Amino acid sequence: MKTTRSPRDRTLYRISYWIAVYMVGLALAAGYSKILYPDQFALAVFRYHLLPYQLVNITALYITWLEAVCAVILLFIPRWRRAALWIVLALLAVLTVAVATGILHGTAFACGCFSLSPQARPMDWFTVLRNCGLITLCLMALVGGHRARKD
């Protein structure tokens, strides 16, 4: 027997869906240059000095393809959308901590999020604030999608 959803539930689901679509765009924008230039992204990961040298390349490749897979799931596989949002949320949280750590240590390099260019704007507290906003959006999509699914 099919249950009908209230207008509020449908609205929450739509908001959750459009936030997920926005996250797809961000994941694709962030992953595009990382996939094309994995060596430059590995250099960006290395600059954080948070991982042992032996783990830098595998981490850079893993993060890049994890972002791409999450984007595909968010766009095409609704059943796994919540899992992909959780992964994106975890990636954002880890990256935000890494950026804040880099700023506190006084490093001045681009975070490697959306551009790998040497002329890219160095990370700053605005980068942390932007990531906190993205984390909030992910949480809204997770909560909104969960509430809309409850009957």
Summary of the structure (lengths in Angstrom):
residues: 151
radius of gyration: 17.1
end to end distance: 12.7
largest distance: 60.1
contacts: 427
relative contact order: 0.18
helix: 77%
strand: 0%
